[in-house]
Amino acid sequence: MEALLIGLVPALGWGLQVLSMQKVGGITQNKLMGVVTATLIFAIVVWIFGEPIIWSPTLIAAALINGICWTVAQFLQVRAFELIGVSKAYPIVTGLTLACNTLLGVLFFKDWIASWQFMCGVPALLLLIVGVWLTTFTEKKEEVHGNAKLGMIFVLLSSLTYIAYASIGKFFTVDGWQMVVPQSIVMFVATLILCVLTMGKSVGDKDTGVFGKKTFANLLSGLFFAIANFTLLISIQMNGLAVGWTLSQMAVVVATLGALLFLKEKKTRKELIYVLSGVGCVVIGGLMVGATKM
């Protein structure tokens, strides 16, 4: 029970991170720099009061791949939020990463062994796929949030890179506590380079520059992410990749409902029914995957 409760902490943290980021605002780069700055500070605090880091080529390789994949995935996801909205983009990312990471956990890490786990898990994967399909429904031909086609491309690409981010520590069999600081350093450096390269002349702007006011305003979003990221590493070790990632993705409930209620993202009545039905399928499918660990 303790392991499953720890596994739900990332769900709350990521859901609040997404809402906080969109509410505070700023350009994509401000949101990303706010998140990684807070994450690095959090990691240093953990390092000071936690176990010493035992540096090794394996740890460095895992941190590099993990941190770079996260940077690319987060950049694409934030852009997708800005183009098509949180309530549409987040459930799709959730469903795709859930299905793919569950399959990785089953195929490579033997997260499912007994026949009952497959009997429960396979229908769960089908529910996840149905849930993703439902959330993509759009009644109007014109997308109110911007370039829908580009937004969907960003969603798909971010999903692929998030899969690598979630599973790389498990592939390298790296301890979650050891990964926190190296991963955060890579995230910060990779994000800083990406932001400088994509911002042009606005790098030094006092409001929306790399370290402008909007970046520091997004430190709260970073705190939510740091807590979620830290507990996810621990959860995957305790629960396995399939269940650990699945529980974390219950953030879709917090993010989607929050986007509709607090960010005031508009949906037609029919779109709302489809989106909420899709989220329901993703949640039920996710809980069924979680049940395979019990």
Secondary structure, 3 states (H helix, E strand, C coil): CHHHHHHHHHHHHHHHHHHHHHHHCCCHHHHHHHHHHHHHHHHHHHHHHCCCCCCCHHHHHHHHHHHHHHHHHHHHHHHHHHHHCHHHHHHHHHHHHHHHHHHHHHHHHCCCCCHHHHHHHHHHHHHHHHHHHHHCCCCCCCCCCCCHHHHHHHHHHHHHHHHHHHHHHHHCCCCHHHHHHHHHHHHHHHHHHHHHHHHHHHHHCCCCCCCCHHHHHCHHHHHHHHHHHHHHHHHHHHHCHHHHHHHHCCHHHHHHHHHHHCCCCCCCHHHHHHHHHHHHHHHHHHHHHHHCCC
